[in-house]
């Protein structure tokens, strides 16, 4: 996903994000159980990344990915 974001390939970044969620049921469960995480900044950044990718906001996705790391 990082390579796709860096190269500006929104479709590939979306696909990588989706694959990551599908391949990690615990992560998918965590995302669905905690819609508004306040105390977990990494989870907040990851959710922001997903929202940005869904909305087509490549720049926002790049920022969220940096926040996540």
C-alpha positions in Angstrom: 0.0 0.0 0.0 2.8 2.4 0.8 4.3 2.0 -2.7 0.9 2.7 -4.2 0.4 5.8 -2.1 3.9 7.1 -2.9 3.4 6.6 -6.6 -0.1 8.2 -6.5 -1.9 5.1 -7.6 -5.2 5.4 -5.7 -6.8 2.3 -7.1 -3.8 0.1 -6.1 -3.8 1.7 -2.6 -7.5 1.0 -2.2 -7.0 -2.6 -3.3 -4.1 -3.1 -0.9 -6.1 -1.6 2.0 -9.1 -3.9 1.2 -6.8 -6.9 1.0 -5.2 -6.0 4.3 -8.6 -5.8 6.0 -9.7 -9.1 4.4 -6.5 -10.9 5.4 -6.7 -9.8 9.0 -10.0 -10.7 10.6 -8.8 -9.3 14.0 -8.1 -5.9 12.4 -11.4 -5.9 10.6 -13.2 -6.7 13.9 -11.3 -4.0 15.8 -12.2 -1.4 13.1 -15.9 -2.3 13.3 -16.1 -2.5 17.1 -14.5 0.9 17.8 -16.1 3.4 15.4 -14.7 6.5 17.2 -11.4 5.5 18.9 -10.2 8.3 21.1 -7.3 6.7 23.0 -5.8 4.8 20.2 -4.1 7.2 17.8 -2.9 4.4 15.4 -6.4 3.0 15.1 -7.7 6.6 14.4 -5.1 7.1 11.7 -5.9 3.7 10.1 -9.6 4.5 10.0 -8.8 7.9 8.5 -6.7 6.2 5.9 -9.6 4.0 5.0 -12.0 6.9 4.8 -9.6 8.9 2.6 -9.1 6.0 0.2 -12.8 5.5 0.0 -13.4 9.2 -0.7 -10.6 9.4 -3.3 -8.5 11.7 -1.2 -5.0 10.6 -2.1 -3.2 13.4 -0.2 -5.3 12.8 2.9 -4.5 9.1 2.6 -0.8 9.8 2.5 -1.0 12.0 5.6 -3.0 9.3 7.4 -0.5 6.6 6.4 2.3 8.8 7.9 0.3 9.3 11.1 -0.3 5.6 11.3 3.4 4.8 11.2 
